[in-house]
Amino acid sequence: MSYLTIGHLYTALHAACASGVARVIEANGEAVAYADLGPDERLQALDDGEIDILVSAWFPQDDAILARGHEVIGSLYHPELNFSALKKAGKGAGWKVGDFTSLLMTEDVRPYVEKMSERYPSLKDLSHDVVTVEDVMPRLQQAETAGECPLVAIWQPHAIFHTDMLEILPNGDLLSGQVQTARLVLRKGLRDEVDEDMLDELSIMMLSNKVMSALDHAVSIDGMGPEEAAESWQRGRLIPR
């Protein structure tokens, strides 16, 4: 039996997504191997043929991949980036920056926050609490217990959006209406080596932010392995159907 190597970022979210994609590939008679990659390793891994499929790249954020001749297919989910707040804080409509005690975000969100500062100059007055993706949940649980009121800027999907801790704030879209799409990237020449029906199935595969947040929660919070989480989702156990 032949096998395909799936490359993905070394986070619970991307590992779970890769396992979900792998289930489609395995159902078509191919074995799967996995490669954990850093953000700057993905393109080189595709160029060198170390991976066959990248799961996933976000476009237009990762448009540089398009210039290297690799094929992009599918539309797995649409990452969103909005300001949000702890639901217990009760901010909602009519919020203003001065309502918050700090700005909690991940490092990859910083450029979007800086751009939003042109619209909300008072963002520069908030102390920035920059955390890893993995630390978002415990940090916000700590803030909730302490009665703090951080303004939150993190990508969705994320495990915390599988809980009811946060509410999305109106008029807080940090992407300014731009649509991001998580897609699969096939290394150059792969289409000629694999079954066309399998690629057709991958092209129409849809996960959604809701499913991805549930998968992330299953892996990073509930302690499931990525493959176990993907199977649980496929059997309808993560999200009632």
N, C-alpha and C positions, 0 to 999 in steps of 0.2 A: 504493500500500500504506500502510495506517495503521501507527502505531507506538505503543508503550507505553513510558513512562519508568519505569525501576526506580531507586529510591533505596536507597542502602546506606551504612553507615558506611565511612569511608575506611581500612579495614584490609585486609590480604591475605585474611584469613578471610572477611570479609563480601563483598569483591569477588568472590571465587571462588564463594561461595554464590549471589550474584546472577547470575553467569554460568551456573551450573547451572540456575537457574530460567529464565533467558532461553532456554535450549535447548528447554525445553518450550513456551514462548510462541512461539518462532520456528517450531517444528514445526507450530504451529496457524495459520501464515500471517501472524503479526504481526511487524513489525520492532521492534527494541528500542533504546532510548537509555538511558544511565546517568547518574546524578547522585550524586556523592560528597557525603556529608552528615556534619556533626558531630552528636554525640549530642543537642544542644539544637536542632538544625535540623529534625529528622525530622518532628515533629508539625506544625510550621508549613508545611513543604513539602506535607504531605498536605492540610492545611486550605486552602491556597492553590491546590491542584490542580497544583502544580509537578511532582509525581510521581504516578504511577498506582498503583504497588505499592511497598511498603516491604519490603525483604528484608534482614534480618528483624527482628522485635521479640521480646524475651524476656519471657514472661509467667510469673508475676505481676509481675516486676520493672517492666514497662512498662505496667501496668494503666491509667495515666492516658490512654492512647490510646483506651481503650474508651468514655470519656465524650464523645468528640467525634463519634460517629456513624459512624466508619469501620468497615469489616467485617474481621474477623479469620478467616482460614481456615488449614487445614493444620497439620501437625506435622512440621517438617523434622528436628529433632534435639532432644536434651534436654541442655542445658548442665549440667555438674557442677562442683562446687567442693570439692575435698578437699585436705587436707594430703598432700604427697608429699615424697620425698627421693631423692637420687641413689642409683641402684641399687648403685653401687660402695660406698656407705657401709654397706650391709648392715644397715639399722635394722629395718624390718619390724615384726613383732609385738613388743609390749612396749616400744615406743619411749616416750621421755619428752622433754619440752622441753629439759631440761638436756643432752641428747645433741647439740644443734645449736649451731653457731657464730653463726648469724644467722637472720633470717626474711626470705626473698626473696618479694616479692609485687608485683603491679601496683596502681596507685592505686585502681582500681574495686573491689578486693578488701578494702581497708582497713576498711570498715564491718563486714564479716563477721568479720574477724580481731578487731576490737574486741569484738564480741559473743561470740566464742569465748573471749576473755580472761576472761570470767566463769567459764568451765569450767576453763580452764588459766591461772590468774593469772600463772604464771611466763613466759607469752608476753611480758609487759610488760618482762621483763628482757633479752630478745633485742634486739640492734640491728636496726633495720628497713632493709632494702635494697630501696627502691622503684624499680622499673624500668618501662620501657615494654614493651608487648606484644612489640615488635620486638626488644628487648634481652634477653628472657628466655633465648633459646638461647645467644647468645655469653657472657652472664654466667654461666650454669651450666657451660658448657664451660670457662670460666676457673676457676670454683670446683673443678671436677673435676680439672683439671690441678694446681691449687695444693693439693689435698688438703683443701679446706674441706668443711664439712658443713652447708649451709644447710637449714633447714626451708622448704619451698616451698609457696606458696599462689597458684595461678593457675587460671584457668578452663580447663576442657576442654570443647570441642575447642581444640587449639593444636598448632602444628607439632611441638613437642617430644614430644607423645604419639604421633607417627608414628615416633619413635625408641625405643630401649630404654634411654634414660638414666635415666628416673624410675620409681619404684614408688609406687603409692598406699598410704598408711599406713592401717591399720585404725583405726576409731574416730576418724577425722579429717574427717568430713563437716561442712563449714562451713555447709551449708544446713539442717542439722538435719532431714533427711528431706524437706524441701520439694522438689517437682519443678518445675524450670524447663522451659519449652517454647519453642523458636524457631518462630515462626509468621509467615505472610505477612499484611500489612495492605493491604487494597484501599481506595483513596480512596472517599469517599462517592459513590455513584451509578455507580461503575464497572461493577458487575454488569449494569446495564441496557444497557451500551454494547459489551460483548464477548461472545464465544461461550461459552455455558454449558458446553460440553464441555471447553473449555480450563480453565475454573475447576475443573471436576471433576477434571481431571488434576493441577492444582496442589494441590488439596485432599488428594490421596492420595500426593503426592510425599514420599519419605522419603530422607534422606541419612545420618543417624546421626553420632555423634561421631567414629567411626573414619574415615568418609569425609571429614568436614569437616577432621579433623586432617591427613589425606593431602593434601587440596586446599590447606590452609594451607601445608604443607611444600613443595608443588610451586611455589607462588607466592613465598613469602617466603624459602625456602632454595635451591630449585633454579632460581629465576629465570624460571619460566614466566609467561606472561601469564595473567590469570584465565580468559579464553576458551579458551586452549590447555589449561589445567589441567582445565577442565570437560569439554572434548572427550576428553582423555586418560582421565578417570574414566569417562565414558560408554562408552568403547571397552574398558574393563577393564584399562587399563594402569597405573593407580595402585595398585589393590588387586587381587590375583588373585581371580578368581571361581571 
